[in-house]
Amino acid sequence: MARDTVEIRETAVDSPEAAALLRTYFDDVASRYYGRPATESELDTAMAEDPSDALNPPHGAFLMAWLDGEPVGCAGLAPLSDGVLQLGRMFVLPSARGHGLGARLLAAAEQAALVRGATAIRLNTRHDLVEAQALYRAHGYQEIPAYTDEPYAEVFFEKRLR
């Protein structure tokens, strides 16, 4: 991967590239949850029930990682409360995992949060997403009490930015 070109940039969440990557993200997360491949109908329902609109600027952000010009990962920030943004849609394609892209996306999301004046980032994840939990812990996120009752939110983290 050393010779590969990686770029992380903010992208419109409703762009065709973002829409395709978000569908892949939902497929990955839903298929893990169901223990089988998610159906197209289940993906449509999940995406309709959990829209990505809050990831739009100026308060939110959607970042995509591009490897040699192809989208391979994403992370989103949405306003949560005064000075706090919520990280979500954190995803790297299975074919691109193991090369530090998750850490790079996380760092880029933290920078985007700082630019927006955030003092903290919070996130939630599921118990079965152990790789994500390990990434967050390794980068200074501390487990906190539940701050939302969203479906599938089981483990909660926060990182103070200032």
Beta strands, then each sheet from edge to edge (+ up, - down):
strand 1: 6-10
strand 2: 61-67
strand 3: 70-81
strand 4: 84-92
strand 5: 120-125
strand 6: 142-143
strand 7: 155-160
sheet 1: 1+ 2- 3+ 4- 5- 7+ 6-
end
